[in-house]
Amino acid sequence: MAGSVTTKLLYQNCDTFMQAGLKKKDRIDEDQLQLINSKRDIGFLGIRWEKTATRNVFKYNVSNMTALSEYIKQTMPQEKYFSIINQFQKIYEFCARTEGLSADNLLLSDLKNVYYDVERQKVFVAYLPLSENIYKCSNVVKFLSKLNKNASITITNGTVMQKYSFSLEDLMGKQNSKTPKNGGMSYAQLYTLLHDVLSIPVEDPVPAADTAADSPSPAAAAGADVPADDDGDHTILVNRRSSDCLAYLKDENNREFPIDHVPFTIGRRPDNDLSLTDKGTVSKVHAAIGFEDGQWFVEDRGSANGTFLNDFAENARRISKETITSGDVIYIYDAPFVFTVNSGDAATVIVGAAGKKQEPPKNKVKKIAYFINGSSNERIPVFVYPFTCAELSGIVIDRESNGSRHNICIENISCNSLSVEGSDVPAGEKTVIFSGCNFLYHGISYTFYEEN
Amino acid sequence: MFSYVTTEGAVRKVNQDSLFAAEAEFGGENIFFAAVCDGVGGLSSGEKASGYVCKRMNEWFAEDFADLMRRGASILKIRESVDDRLHELNDSINAYAEKHSADMATTFTGILIIPQLKRMLIAHVGDSRLYKITDEEIKILTSDHSVVAQDVRNGVITAEMAETDPRQNQLTNCIGAGLDDTSYDYSIGEYSENECYMLCTDGFRKKITADEMQFLLKPSINEDEKIMSGHLEKLKNKVIKGGEKDNITALMVKLC
């Protein structure tokens, strides 16, 4: 029964309309239609209903507006991004709290169905004034996730951004057939997320350049306990906090594994986010790190040998799910991983780089070798063999014992361009390298040095 | 064309540095092999170690290397052979030192220029250095195996701090000193005519700047071996005036 709404754009008399096609039997609710049309300044697109013998459509006037799917492609500051989400939260809240309206009738199935008025800096959402909400189109979580995925944002506060992304991923992970139409996120939850968890304060309405004069505060009808009710035309300032939360795991050899999304799975299978393929004591999917309600946690995924927290002994207590904080040691059976939440970094980064590992802290473990990238002069430290790294993907450096001496080998697993000191090393083969050895990896020259 | 200078210096009574340079003709072209070693150890151990390494490497050049060249071995094979020899020397120095309960060690920095392969092979362990000098610049081709240099590489201290660091003489790698299973640095590179290569022990380089070296050792002004040795002497005297207490050794070769 629950289907999706099809939309298309029409141009009529110098105006642009988004047309939502309905089933012929769908009955509209005139009260809702009138109410929505009178509350356009909340952020609703004006609705016209046209029904003929052959068609039953809503037309939304979107003249002079930009589809949100397009608008967010332009790089915007993080504050702006959250102000858009915040405006959406208010529209959502208005729908949910106003008698006669239903939040399930919001048309959120696609980012291109939501509009942005650049002049008024306002978000506009289409509402389906139907007496039965039979369309599957109002999944808030999916909508916000899409928005988050597609938006190009300059991040000024990595903590907030990361927490927000993780919360969405967490909710997305819970989506199933029993999820309510709104995707399992109420307006209050969204409000809490934005304002309590992310500490994004709502300031008094700041008069915009053109002061969006259409604001006789109809939102007052929405109730008083939420101080955020205004016409949505305000600036949001992100509260910079000192605690940042790009987190990572660190193994015994001080190798770092950035946790760039949740759930972050750990196990023996290679498709895990952290795969420990050479450890027989690790189950295929052993454990996972997640993020829920602003808290990090680790949970065991039914491993054979168990996951332990801060204490590993034969008879130590296996954990099933525990919250963790920076500094906790997670034992994947006997292999310890230190969970660390990075300290603040307000540097501006583009969202695509949000998951990028930050500079590792000073290593206490001695590095045993290093590479120098011939073009950038960057050093890649080696702390343990066999050594692999993202920069040199497809090759493995290993140490082989050879009586009283050792050899260092470079093995080409899956790289299609590797040559050592001028001779090609095809995939599947390996060759001995030495301290001071030069090799070309995809045309970039690297020099390998051992430290003694 | 090559020349060298070596002295026990102003303070020490013995010269623990050793050096050698050898040339061999093969297929109408001259192969050049030279190295400097800075011996470490009490009594006569230091010079024994450095002298022994020089002698045995010279033997390697005359025997093993000649054999390899005759068989048309690749530069990688030659490197392996040098590596095997140096590890063998390491083991025998350690065995000797244990027997005589002495501390023995030496650095080794050598350059082998093989025109047939159009390549040069640099073998290096310890804190001696190899410089490449052209008319435009002077460049260090080796990285010091010393505590100070390692700290600089790891960003613990800066190059300026390193100059006054009290741990100047602490090595992280050398031949002997009871070390086993360490690895030595090699680099395979190309060379061209009208370049000078200069091998020196740490005594030679600490009291003079790289620019001073380049000024006197650049290829264009070192037309023959006599001029070369005059310039090396000049630098040596400058080093001694600068207050260097260590042995001073430098060897340079100009390719032409």
Contacts between the chains, C-beta under 8 A, distances in Angstrom:
chain1	res1	chain2	res2	distance
A	367	B	154	7.6
A	379	B	153	7.8
A	404	B	91	7.6
A	404	B	180	6.2
A	404	B	181	6.2
A	405	B	87	6.0
A	405	B	181	5.5
A	406	B	181	5.7
A	406	B	183	7.5
A	408	B	183	7.4
A	421	B	75	7.2
A	421	B	76	5.9
A	421	B	188	5.4
A	423	B	76	7.4
A	432	B	80	7.9
A	434	B	79	6.8
A	434	B	83	6.8
A	434	B	183	6.7
A	434	B	184	7.9
A	434	B	185	7.9
A	434	B	186	5.2
A	435	B	183	4.8
A	435	B	184	6.5
A	435	B	185	4.5
A	435	B	186	6.8
A	436	B	122	7.5
A	436	B	124	7.4
A	436	B	185	4.1
A	436	B	186	4.5
A	436	B	187	4.2
A	437	B	186	7.0
A	437	B	187	7.7
A	437	B	188	8.0
A	438	B	187	7.1
A	438	B	188	7.0
A	447	B	187	7.7
A	449	B	143	6.9
A	449	B	185	6.8
A	450	B	183	4.6
A	450	B	185	8.0
A	451	B	150	6.7
A	451	B	172	7.4
A	452	B	145	6.7
A	452	B	172	5.4
A	452	B	173	4.1
A	452	B	179	7.5
A	452	B	182	4.7
A	452	B	183	6.9
